[in-house]
């Protein structure tokens, strides 16, 4: 089974079982307990922080077309509708796209199902901004790098890329446990605890930085992020397509 097929199967399963909790895993909201208004409000707050950072980095920021990669049910996609004329959310899980359309209230948002390990559904230079929050971490490195290269292709020159990724294990008890435990045992434990597997894959800075540069990006900011959890050192990466 290919890396894409494995990730697709996992997220189809999560989309059917507990989609909101799979996207934001707060233990008190497991089992369909996420309040819908608060779930989408969290997306609005995150996008506001991202936009504020972009303005600090670049001054006046204008974007027309935004791609929200790994959109899930549209938590962030809808929030980007207030900043751009056209926003596209894309995901590999049909149930996520179905629910995203059901939840959507923004007329300038559309959702696209992607069944490929690339973004050939979009032409070169289609977007001014690509956002990928808490998505790439769930993909093996080869697949996440394929998508990073595609982000460069679909971005216009001068466009922005914002994404989160863990880069290494954290020096915490959980981080040390993850580092030294074979992946099959970790996955078995996750199935027992959560009812399914959500893989985590770091992108080391020693690999990530030169790869982005080779794809034509300039890294503007590495902002420490806890989005991947206490087992990981992670960043929200802000980059510009040269």
Secondary structure, 3 states (H helix, E strand, C coil): CCHHHHHHHHHHHHHHHHHHHHHCCCHHHCCCCCCHHHHHHHHHHHHHHHHHHHHHHHCCCCCCEEEEECCCCCCCHHHHCCCCCEEEEEECCHHHHHHHHHHCCCCCEEEEECCCCCCCCCCCCCEEEEEECCCHHHCCHHHHHHHHHHHHHHEEEEEEEEEEEEEEECCCHHHHHHHHCCHHHHHHHHHHHHCCCCCCCCCCHHHHHHHHHHCCEEEEEEEEECCCCCCEEEEEEEEEEC
